[in-house]
Amino acid sequence: MTIKRAEHLTGYEVRKLDADSQLVTFGAFKGDELVAKASGQVDWMALRKLVEQVYKLHSRIVMQRAGWRCARCRSRRPLQPHHRKYRSHGETDRIDNLEPVCWDCHRIIHQLERSQ
């Protein structure tokens, strides 16, 4: 994981923060506002944790905005974040690429995409 890759995935500027003697720390910034930070023993570990932190934050925001309902069937069953366009296809964990779906809808989405 590189800073450039972390910035692409999160949509935020990533900066190395002052670290203590044992850990490397990176922060994700929106302007001057610190959105998330993470530490690790080496750069790639800290960056990976930072991307994960932002993904969790964005997932929670998306679910709150949807009123904790599935975007497909509107049920209140436990939700999972679904990437509209997959990270493996070069996409991101940005809010506009995530939608909250229940397990059943998530399974159906992926079954339909495999069959096309």
N, C-alpha and C positions, 0 to 999 in steps of 0.2 A: 504494500500500500504506500502510495506517495501522497504528498500534500496536494498535488494537482488532481489526483484521482479522488481524494477525500472531498475536495472542493466541488468536483463534478457531481459526485453522489449526493452530497448534502445541499448544495446550492448556496453555501456560505463561504466566506473567506476563512481560511484556516491559518492560524498563527501559532508559532511555538511560543509557549509561555515560560516564564522563569521557573526553573525546576529545582527541586531539592537535590541533594547529592546522589540520591538513589534512582529517581524516576524522571522520565521525559514527559512533559505535559503539553498538550495542544488544546487550543480553544477554537470553537466555531463562532464567528462573529457576523452579525448583521449590522453593518455600519460600525459603530463603537460599542454596540450591545453584545455582551457575551451570552450566547444562546446555550452552549454546552461546552464541557471540557472533559478531558479524559487523560489518564496517565498510564504509562507502561515502562517496561525496562528498556525498550529500544523504540525508535521512531515508529516503525511499522505496527508494532503492538498498540501503541498509544493512538495512532491514527485509525486503526481498525476499531478500537473501543469507542473512539469519538464518532465514527460513522454509525456504529450500533446505537449509541446514545441518541443521536439525531433521528435515526429511524424510529426508535421507541417514542420520542417526543412527537414526531410528525404523525405516527400512528394514533397516538392518544388524541391529538388535535383533530384529526380526521373523524375519529369515532365520536368525539364530543360534538362536532359540527353536525353530524348526522343524527344527533339525538340518541346515540347508542342503539341505532337500528340498522339492520342490513340494508345496504344500498340497492339490493336487487329485490328482495321479498318483503322488506320492511319489518321483519320479525325482530324480537328483542333477544333472540338466542345469543349465546356467547359469540363474539365477533373476532375475525382475523383480518389483518390488513392484506389487501390484494394489490399487487402492482399491475396497473392497467397495461403498461408496457414493461416488459421484464428487464431487470438489471442485467441479466445475461445477454440481452440484446442491446446493451449500451445505455440503458435508461437509468433513472435515478430514484432516490428515496424522497424526492420532493413531494410536498403536500398534494400538488395537482396530479401526481402520478399514483396516488394511493386512494383506495376506497375500502370502506368497512363492509365485509360480507360475513355471513354466517358460514359454518362449516359445510352445510349442504350446498349452498350456492357456490362456494369456493370450489368444491369438488366438481360440480356441474360445469362451471366456467372452464376448468382445465380439461375435463373430458371433451367438451365441445371443441376446444382449440386443438386437441390432439386429433380429432376426427376430420379436421378440415385440411 
